[in-house]
Amino acid sequence: MDKLEIASSLRDKVSEKIKETFTELIPDETWKKLVESELKEFVAKGLPTLIQDEFKLRYSKALKEELDKPEYQAYWTSTGQRPSEAVKEIIKP
């Protein structure tokens, strides 16, 4: 272990100890209110965004996989048509 790794490890341990100490200083009722407040904010804002982002990712992947199938490739080749700009927007990485 070099000096940089030792310093980093020491800094992490000191940081963790300080965090534990400050957490112990917060009264239980105040801590519960803080946790509840954070959870409510996450459920109201973070969770819907997380779900929407995951849905978009899975939907665009599934659509791209479908449009990349040989039968679609044959259609694109034989008709000269291409997916619409809206579809391209959905399936872009």
C-alpha positions as CSV (number, residue, x, y, z in Angstrom):
1,M,0.0,0.0,0.0
2,D,1.6,3.3,-1.0
3,K,1.4,6.6,0.9
4,L,-1.5,7.9,-1.3
5,E,-3.6,4.8,-0.5
6,I,-2.8,5.0,3.2
7,A,-3.8,8.7,3.3
8,S,-7.0,8.0,1.4
9,S,-7.9,5.1,3.7
10,L,-7.1,7.2,6.7
11,R,-9.2,10.1,5.4
12,D,-12.1,7.7,4.7
13,K,-11.9,6.3,8.2
14,V,-11.8,9.8,9.8
15,S,-14.7,10.9,7.6
16,E,-16.8,7.9,8.7
17,K,-16.0,8.4,12.4
18,I,-17.1,12.1,12.1
19,K,-20.3,11.1,10.3
20,E,-21.1,8.6,13.0
21,T,-20.4,11.1,15.8
22,F,-22.7,13.8,14.3
23,T,-25.4,11.3,13.6
24,E,-25.3,10.3,17.3
25,L,-25.8,13.9,18.3
26,I,-29.1,14.3,16.4
27,P,-32.1,13.5,18.6
28,D,-34.1,10.4,17.5
29,E,-37.2,12.5,16.8
30,T,-35.3,15.0,14.7
31,W,-33.5,12.2,12.8
32,K,-36.9,10.5,12.1
33,K,-38.3,13.8,10.7
34,L,-35.2,14.3,8.5
35,V,-35.5,10.7,7.1
36,E,-39.2,11.1,6.6
37,S,-38.7,14.4,4.8
38,E,-36.0,13.0,2.5
39,L,-38.2,10.0,1.7
40,K,-41.2,12.1,0.9
41,E,-39.1,14.3,-1.4
42,F,-37.6,11.2,-3.1
43,V,-41.1,9.7,-3.6
44,A,-42.5,13.0,-4.9
45,K,-39.6,13.9,-7.2
46,G,-36.8,11.4,-7.5
47,L,-38.8,8.2,-7.8
48,P,-41.1,9.3,-10.7
49,T,-38.0,10.6,-12.6
50,L,-36.2,7.3,-11.9
51,I,-39.1,5.3,-13.2
52,Q,-39.6,7.5,-16.2
53,D,-35.9,7.2,-17.1
54,E,-35.9,3.5,-16.8
55,F,-39.1,3.2,-18.8
56,K,-37.6,5.3,-21.6
57,L,-34.4,3.3,-21.6
58,R,-36.2,-0.1,-21.8
59,Y,-38.8,1.1,-24.3
60,S,-36.2,2.6,-26.7
61,K,-34.1,-0.5,-26.4
62,A,-37.1,-2.8,-27.2
63,L,-38.2,-0.6,-30.1
64,K,-34.7,-0.5,-31.5
65,E,-34.3,-4.3,-31.2
66,E,-37.6,-4.7,-33.0
67,L,-36.7,-2.3,-35.9
68,D,-33.3,-3.9,-36.3
69,K,-34.9,-7.4,-37.0
70,P,-34.3,-8.7,-40.5
71,E,-37.9,-8.4,-41.6
72,Y,-37.8,-4.6,-40.9
73,Q,-34.4,-4.3,-42.6
74,A,-35.8,-6.0,-45.7
75,Y,-38.8,-3.6,-45.6
76,W,-36.5,-0.5,-45.3
77,T,-34.4,-1.9,-48.2
78,S,-37.3,-2.8,-50.5
79,T,-39.4,0.3,-50.0
80,G,-36.6,2.9,-49.5
81,Q,-38.5,4.2,-46.5
82,R,-36.9,4.9,-43.2
83,P,-38.2,5.3,-39.6
84,S,-39.7,8.7,-38.9
85,E,-37.8,11.4,-37.1
86,A,-39.9,10.8,-34.1
87,V,-39.0,7.1,-34.1
88,K,-35.3,7.9,-34.6
89,E,-35.5,10.3,-31.6
90,I,-36.9,7.5,-29.5
91,I,-34.4,4.9,-30.4
92,K,-31.3,7.0,-30.4
93,P,-28.8,6.0,-27.6
